Amino acid sequence: MSSVFLERTLELLKNRSKNITYALIEEETGLKQSWLESLNFKRNEGLDPGIRRIETLYNYLNEKPFTFEVNIDSNLEE
């Protein structure tokens, strides 16, 4: 199964500014360079990188935190 969140994060990683190196990402997020490099290598191999690391990377590359919006219909009866 493909994850839209994962695909968007990988897209941000691929299209990041040339000034944002793996070393810089590691320094500022704590995500290891070797793990970041493995994302490109394993992209087509059923990648399962862990949601917390992907969320950290997404937030860094997107320059604003991911937010999850829930719509609750107040008219629902229990």
N, C-alpha and C positions, 0 to 999 in steps of 0.2 A: 504494500500500500504506500502511496506517495503522500508526503506531507506538504501542504502549501507553505506552511511556516518554514520548514526545512528548505524547500526549493527557493523561497524568497531570500532566506539567509545566505544560501550558497550563491545566489545571483549577486547579492550585495558584496560578498567576499570576492567574487570574480571581477566585479566592476568597480572595486574600491580605488581610491586615489593611489597613485604610485608612491606617494609619501607615506602611506599606511602599510608598513612592512609587517611580516609575521612577527619579527622581533618587537616592533612597537606594540602590536596587539597583545603579545605575551606580557610585555612590561605593564601595560595599562589595564589588562583584564585578568591576568594570571593563567590564561589558556596557553598551553604549551605549543611551541612552534611545530613540533613533530605531529601533534594532533591536528593542527591547522593544515599542515601539508597533506595529511592523510585524507582530509575531506575531499580534495581534488582527485587524489589517487583512487579512492573508493567510491566515487560518485555513482558509478554504474554497477556497484557490487553489493547492493542491498544494504546500504549504509544505515547504521543505527547508532548515531553519535551521542545520544543522551540529551534530553530536553533542556536540562539546566545549562549545559555548555552552549547549546545552540541559542538559547535565549540570551545568554551573556554576550555571545558574538553578535547576534542580531541587534541588541541594544547599542553595542559599541559602534557598529557599522552604520546603523540607521540614525544615529545621533539623537534618538529619543526612545524612551522605554516602550516596550511592547505593552499594550493594555488589552485586557480581555473584557469585552462588553457583554453583559448578559441582559437580555430583555425579558422582563417578567411581566406577564399580563395580569394586572391587578383584578381582572374580572374572572379569573379562574376560580372555580369552586372546588373545594376539596371533598 
